[in-house]
Amino acid sequence: MYYNLLIILGFGFFLFNNFLFFVSNADPGQSCPKTSPFVGFKSEFSMVQHQVRGFLTITDDCSFTVSQFDMLSGSDVHFWGSIAPDFDNLTNGFIISDYKLNETYKNASFSVKLSRNATWDRIQVLSIWDLLTESDFGHAILSNGSDLAPAPSGNDSGGEEGKSGPFRVPTMFDNCKVLSDDYRVRWSLDEDFIDIGLEAVITIQNYMAFGWANPNANSEVMIGGDVAVAGFTEEGMPFVDDFYITRYSECTIDKDGSAHGVCPDTIYEGSDPVRLVNNTKLSYGHRRDGVSFIRYRRPLVSVDTKYDLPVNYTENMTVIWALGLMRPPDTIRPYYLPQNHGGRMSVTYGHLVLNVSDQVNECLGPLDAADKEDQDLIIADANKPLVVTTGPAVHYPNPPNPSKVLYINKKEAPVLKVERGVPVKFSVQAGHDVALYITSDLIGGNATLRNKTETIYAGGSEAEGVLASPMELIWEPDRNTPDQVYYHSLFQKKMGWRVQVVDGGLSDMYNNSVLLDDQQVTFFWTLSKDSISIAARGEKKSGYIAIGFGTEMVNSYAYVGWIDDIGKGHVNSFWIDGRDASSVHPTNENLTDIRCKSENGIITFEFTRPLKPCSHNDRVECKNIIDPTTPLKVIWALGTKWSDEHLNEKNMHFETSHRPIQVLLMRGSAEAEQDLRPVLAVHGFMMFLAWGILLPGGIMAARYLKHVKGDSWYQTHVYLQYSGLAILLLGLLFAVAELRGLYVSSAHVKFGLAAIFLACVQPVNASMRPKKPSNGEEVSSKRRLWEYLHVIVGRSAIIVGIAALFSGLKHLGDRYGDENVHGYLWALILWFAIGAMIVTYLEYQEKQRRSGRILGRSNWVLGNLEEEDSIDLLSPARASAQKDAQQSGRMEVQLEPMNR
């Protein structure tokens, strides 16, 4: 009996608890009062992330309903209340209901009861909030009717009261049509206009196109079509342009200025200063969770009757659409232009019949992208500092966030990828109020202040600095570092983002690496005896990456890595001799160990090649020799799409280096190549002054000024020779200092060093000159040998020096392609021709003087120090001249008594 009583009591207690649960979760509209001024308020949820859409209706003082609700699942999601939509107030909000939203919702409707401590007068913003990440998925700003909340930024269409609330958020429309599994079009009619929303699971490099076909078109429905092409710029800003299709090709412009293909309306007309041709108006755009969304408005009947088609909203009309890669603007076409969509019909392009006045809602649930990461990726390399600064929050990945967030290498809150065992160097320049630290906490800002624990791996309160005085922080992840950590500011929450920690990478595989110009491409290499292994990695998303050896892409050897349509990587070598697609010529270099991959849109390619490709000079690639002792000039380019054949203008790059970087292969470093032509001009002028004026002038003084009384010829000779030698040495030091080294590889350097060596031998030779013979003495063999040596070395120095001048001009032309080099060469030839004529004339005058003398003199001897040394010991008449001199000396002695 007692046992049965316990069973009855237990069962009764169970029923009572279930009754209480049912009452607490039943539709509260039957029991809650409706005294709040917010009762009856209707609004749409503003999408922030996780593809949130839906309607909010406040039913009474303690409950609300959610209808047509879409959301991608989160981790710990609740309804959240706050008094304002700013960062501080949102993060300091509170849970307003026990209802949890931990699943994916597809056009769902349900009722929600407020918690006991939550009342509508305490709630100005109702958010969908993830507790773990402190993320706002979407929200509605409450209004009591007399004080309407303002419409969100970018909203251009108004809603009807009682139908969809006091305003429309830009992501909400009356209709939605599925074009493909990854592409949808939404629209709402508004009198003479139609608001259209395009959303698709695509990358930021892709476009979305939608429009109306020409009703007079036959089988080729896209010809004559009026479409809008929408997408995002490299900076992540939305755009939309009005296009007209004349043929199935990318937009091209003929020499006469006429355009054809898929071109913006403004290209056909040349300009559109008052927007008479481009009639699409951007209303709003964002990228969330790997999904692009663009809202724009266009008139149903446009004033542009040439390129725009009228839309009869009551009739069935054929619409056309496409998805594909787009080519960013360049100097020729300043527009984002769609490339051929490719792919299968109904997947990347298609057409269908649509009546925009019909009520259509085919979109069940949110688009769910496999890759939801849109942030830039930065891969850290050993000893290459990552510059940490702050900047405005434009595309922060985890809203809400402060107005100022961390930038790394000029990129907003990128994903940072590091390797275990590889030191990561940060140059912190974010200000004294931002202290960088690496933490296990997703939110940052010192988790202990939120009563949470965290592990700090590097940094802290001391890791702060400014541009004038940056602080260097070095962090080396080890094998105990988790696969994912975060970089943040210690003093403020949610300023940084994720750090991926991986095992090994390019930094471990290659001995050296440098960042090329603009820090958009990293260049890796390892030298071997007869080969070099090279890798290149882009620092931003692209369809292909190219590096070239040369000052610019024209006349350079290029290596291109790209991913084809089926996801396979390719690497090939090219010779480029012009600026159009026909000037890109494939070569047959012996590339081995080829690899190419794309990670998150970041392309990396690797290959190994010989230092000297081949021994045949008839093939262009045989001239692509890498000399490890000579700086290698490297340039780069990024583009949207590449092909192994049939290259055309669509393969043009959208970004390229502004200047080459000189990679010092032996040293493992690099420096920006400066225009050294001013430096080389000074060097060349100094060498011309020495070899073209001073040194030849000193020689001519010694030979043709002996008839002048006194030793002025000797003084002139010495001053000119030593001045020329000093300028030679200064010119050499000047060139070596500016070029950061002396590389004996070119003919010019070899000629120059040989000439300078011979010039330096002359003063040494002069100091070792044997004593001249006295009157009546025979010239010693040492003296004769010295004079032979002095003359031969001097003449050789002049000849080699002149050769160095001409080879220097040729080297200047080869290095810079300077158009003035030919003029300089002819000017130098003319200079020395004039000099030769002057020498011929002086030589003639000298022979005339000698023929009138008893003693023939020839003084083509460098370094004679006294007038008696002017006798040319190499002259064939030397013996007779010396004999006459001796007789003349005897005659003087005999005549002396008579003179007295």
Secondary structure by P-SEA (a helix, b strand, c coil): caaaaaaaaaaaaaaaaaaaaaaaacccccccccccccccbbbbbbccccccccccccccccccccccbbbcccccccccccccccaaaaaaccccccccccbbbccccbbbbbccccccccccccccccccccccccbbbbbcccccccccccccccccccccccccccccccccccccccbbbbbcccccbbbbbbbccccccbbbbbbbccccccccccccbbbbbbbbccccccbbbbbbbcccccccccccccccccccccccccccccccccccccccccccccbbbbbbcccccccccccbbbbcccbbbbbbcbbbbbbccccccccccccccccccccccbbbbbcccccccccccccccccccccbbbbbcccbbbbbbccccccccccccccbbbbcccccccbbbbbccbbbbbbccccccbbbbbcccccccccccccbbbbbccccccccccccbbbbbbbbbccccccbbbbbbccccccbbbbbbbccccccccccccccccccbbbbbcccccbbbbbbbbcccccbbbbbcccccccbbbbbbbccccbbbbbbbbbbcccccccbbbbbccccbbbbbbcccbbbbbbcccccccccccccccccccccccbbbbbbccccccccccccccccccccccbbbbbccccccccccccaaaaaaaaaaaaaaacccaaaaaaaaaccccccccaaaaaaaaaaaaaaaaaaaaaaaaaaaaacccccccaaaaaaaaaaaaaaaaaaaaaaccccccccccccaaaaaaaaaaaaaaaaaaaaaaaaaaaaaaaaaaaccccaaaaaaaaaaaaaaaaaaaaaaaaaaaaaaaaaccbbbbccccccccccccccccccaaaaaaaaaaaaaaaaaaaccccc
